[in-house]
C-alpha cells in the first residue's frame, strides 16, 4: 500500500481546495465543489473565494445570496456555512440529528424541563412569516418555560428548526442583523429526506475536495457519527493509502495527487477556512503549536502550502504577522499576493511585521 507523506498530502489538499492554482470555476460551482464555505463571519467567504478563483468578483457571491441561489445556514459541525440552495435542501436532513445532539450537549443544563419536540413545534411557526432574530422569536414562547433564558431557547431553535439567515447579512460590504426564516419558506421548496445514498454522496464529495483522508477526518469535518456503514458501502469505489502515522487514508478514484515538489503559491485564507478546519489531523497544513489559532478565528497566510503567518485588515492597513521567520523571497511573495487582497478590501498599506 502506498504511503503519502505530509508534503504529498499538502499538495493534494491545495490542489483540491483550488489553492494550488486559481480555478476558472464560477462562485456557484466552487461552493458546490467545496461543499460550501464556513461563514460565521459574514464577509469571510468572499476572501475564501478570492483566494481560489481567477478574476473573482465579490458581487458574484453577493448576487447568489440575494437571489436565493446560495444561503447561509447551519450544517457541518453545527457551524454556519454558505452553501448552494440545493445543498441546503439536500444536506440539512443529513445533518439534523447531529445539529440537535450537539445543541443538546451544549445547552441541556440551560434548558431544564424543555421538551425539544415541543419547542420545535412552537418555534417553527415563528419563522414562517417575516424573518426574525432568534432571541426575539423565542421571547414569544418563553412563558412556556419560566426561568429559561430566551437567548438559550433561540439558540436551540436554530438547530431544531431548519433556518437560513437572510440578506443583507452576508452580502459583500454590507451589514445586517442575523434575521432567520425557515429554509423551505425562503427557497420555496421542501427539504430532501436523508437517505444512505445522501450520506454516501456527502462522503464522496468530501474526499474529492479534501482527500485523501481518514475516517476520523470525515467525522471531524462533517460532525457526523455512524459513518462506518457509509465507508463500508463505498469501499469498492475508493482507493486506499497510508500516511506517515500508518493511518488508513481513503480517496476517490480520480482524486488529484500532484507531484509533492510542485511549488505552492502564497495564499491568504479567511477565518475558519475548512482547508484548515476540515480534518481531525491537520498536520498536512498547520503545525501542532499553531492549531489553537485555527479555532480562535485567526486568518492565515499559507507560505509553501503551510500556515506560516496570520493577517488582519483595519483602518486601510493589511497587517501580516509571521509565525516563523520568512526568507526575503517568501516576504516578497507575500507582499505580491497581498496586493490583490488590499484591492479587495479597499486598503492601501501593507505592514509585514518581522
Secondary structure, 3 states (H helix, E strand, C coil): CCECCHHHHHHHHHHHCCCCCCECCCHHHHHHHHCCEECCCCCHHHHHHHCCECCCCHHHHHHHHHCCCEEEEECHHHCEEEEEHHHHHHHHHHHHHHHHHHHHHHHHHHCCCCCHHHHHHHHHHHHCCCCECHHHHHHCCHHHHCCCCHHHHHHHHHHHCCEEECCCCCCCCCCCCCCEEEHHHHHCCCCCCCCHHHHHHHHHHHHHHHCCECHHHHHHHHCCCCCHHHHHHHHHHEEEEECCCCCEEEEECCCCCCCCCCCCCCEECCCCCHHHHCCCCCCCCCCHHHHHHHHCCCCEEEECCEEEEEEEEECCEEEEEECCCCCHHHHHHHHHHHHHHHHHHCCCEEEEEC
